[in-house]
Amino acid sequence: MPHILIVEDEAAIADTLIFALQGEGFSTTWLSLGQAALDYQRSTPADLLILDIGLPDISGFETCKQLRRFSEVPVMFLSARDGEIDRVVGLEIGADDYVVKPFSPREVAARVKAILKRMAPRAPVEAPAALFQVDIDKFQISYRGQPLSLTRHEFRLLHCLLEQPERVFSREQLLDALGVAADAGYERSIDSHIKSLRAKLRLVAATAEPIQTHRGLGYSYSPGHS
């Protein structure tokens, strides 16, 4: 039974989430402070965090930043802020979804199920073995024998591309690989993740261009350019 940690300072909102999530078979814990959530996750790791941004002690953004120093647990932000900049910042610091208040508790439960399904380990990539090796359990990809220092989003993007060489993935499809809804307004953040990935690959092979851009379409992995 997946365990969900709800970090929300409004009791009424927490109660509705607990009711909806438990109705879908999840177990839940409710905390109202960001620091308490960090301490809890260190000692009793949950499977997913639902994290309010406006917490009384430290913000949800800061809580997520500190969380990413020791955990890759999926995070869903809750916020009354519906601006694009807040959504983009939330994704770039490591969130998997961003839900604006007021929200449907049933929709949140459905999003939680979708995130956990996408996060389920998949079979390791077997080709091309000579250039890339993928370790799903450790969230590690090596290129030409050298481990890459990747964020969780960079790992999932590169893993998605490696699974199907030469296939062109749209930004929306790559967002789906991150577990983010295509209508959430994050499409351009894919470009910044790809730029960062390319920079890290060039540190290993300066002239190689394994990630190809297809203007107006998206990105692909090309073994012939590796």
N, C-alpha and C positions, 0 to 999 in steps of 0.2 A: 504494500500500500504506500504510494508516494506521500511524503510528508511536506506540507507547505507551511512556510513561516510568513505570517502576515505582520508587517511592520507599519502600523497605522495608529495615530493618536486619537482618532474619533471613534468612540465605542460603537456608535450606530453603524458606521461604515464597516468596521471590523465584524460586527455581528452578522451583517448581510453576507459578507464574504465567507465567513465560517459556515453559515447555513448552506450556501450554494456549493461550496467545495466539498463539505461533508456529504451532501446529497449526491455528489458524483463519485463518492468512494475515497476521497482524500482524507488523511488525518491532518490536523492543523494545530499551530501554536500561534498565539497572538502576543505581540510585544508593541510597546508604544514609543520606544526610543531607539535611535540608530546605534548607539554604543552597545546597548543591551543585545541588539540583533547581531552585532559583530562578535560579541562574547559567546552568544548562543551558537553561532555557526562554527566557531572554533571548537566548541566542546561537543555539540550534538548536531552535526550537519543535516540541514534540511535538503530536500530535493529541488526546491524552487523557492525564491523569495518574492513576495508581493510587497513592494516598497513605496511608501508615500514619500513625496519629495519634501513637503513642508512639515518636518518633524520638530519637536520642541528643543532637542539638544543640538544635533548636527543634521544638516540637510540630507535628503535621500541621495543627492548627487555625491556628496562627500562620503556617505556611508558606502555607496557602490565603489568609489575609488579605493577606499581602504579594503573593502571586501576583495577586490580583484588582486590585491597583493598576496592573498593566500588561498583563494578559492575561485573556481570556475563555475560555481553554481548558477543556473539560469536566474535572471532577475527581470521582473515586470514592474515598471514604474506606474504609480498612480499619481495623478496631479490635476489640479484645477487649471494649470497653465496649458493652453492649447496652441501656443505659438510654435512655428516651425523650428526656430532656433533651439527651443527647449527639447523638442523631439530629437533633433539632430545631436545635440549635446548628450542626451540620454543614451542614444545608441553608441556614440563614439567613446563613451567612458565604459562601455561594456554591458549595457542592458540588452535584453532580448525582445522586449516589447514595451509600449508606452500607451497607457490607457488614460483618457481624459475624464474627469469627474464632471457631471454625474454619469454613471455608467450602469450597464445591465450586469448584475451579478452572474447571470447565466452565461453571458458573453465572456466575462472574465474567466469563468470555469472552463469554457470551451477553448479559450486561448491558452490557458494553463495546460490542458490536455494536448493541444497541438504542439506547444513548445517541448513538452516532455517527450512526445513522440518523435519530434525532429532530433532531439538530443540523444536518443537511443543509439548506442554504438552500432556502427555498420562494419561490414567486412573490410579488412585492410586492402588498400590499393596494391595490386600486384604488378602493375605495369605503368610506366616503364621502370623496372627495378634498377637499372644501371644508373639512372639519374636521380630519381626521387625514391625515398623510402618513407612510409607513413606508419607511425605508431599511434593507433587510435586511443589506447588506454592512457598514454602519456601526453596526448595532444602535441605530438612532436613530428615534424617533417624534416628530413635531411635531404640536402641537395648536393650532389656530387660528393657524398660522404661526409658533408659538414652539416651539423644540426643548425636549423634556422631558429632565431629568436622571434617567435610570432605571437601576436595577440590571439585571443580566442577567435575573433572575427576573421583575422587573416588566415588562421589555420583552416577554418571552415570554407572560406572562399577558395583557397588553393586546393584543398582536398576535393571540393566540388569540380574544379577545372580538371584536376588530374584524373578523376574517375572516368571522364569521357574525352580523351584527346581529340582535338580538331573540332569538337562541337562548339558552336557559338552560343554562349549564354547571354541573355538579355540582363539588364540591371535588375528587372523584376524577378527573374529566375534566381539570380545570385542573392537577392534579398531573401527569397524563400529559403535558400541554403543557410542563411543566418537565423531563420525562424522569425522573420519580420514580415508583416503583411505588406503586399506590394502597394497598397493604397495609403501607406503611413507617411509618405512624403520624404523617404530617405534615399531616393534613387541616386542622387548625386554624391552621397557619402560613399557609395561603392567606388567611385572614381578615386577618392582619397585613399581608400584601403588598397586598391590596385596599385596606386603610385607608391605606397609604402612597401608593398610586396616586391615590386620591381626593384626598388632600391636595395632591399635585403638580398635579393637574388644576384644583383650585380656585384655585391661584396664578395660573392663566391666566384662568379664568372662574369667579368666586366663587359664582355661583348655579346653575351647570350641574351636572347629576348624570348624566353619560353612563353610569356603571356602576350598574346597578340590582341591589338585593338581592331575592331571592325566598326568603322564609323557608321553611326546611326543604328547599329545592331547590338553591339556588346563586346564581350571578350571571350577568348578561347585559349586553351593550352596547346601549343604546337611543339611536339617532340623534335621536329627538324630544326628548330631554332634554339634548342637547349644546349 
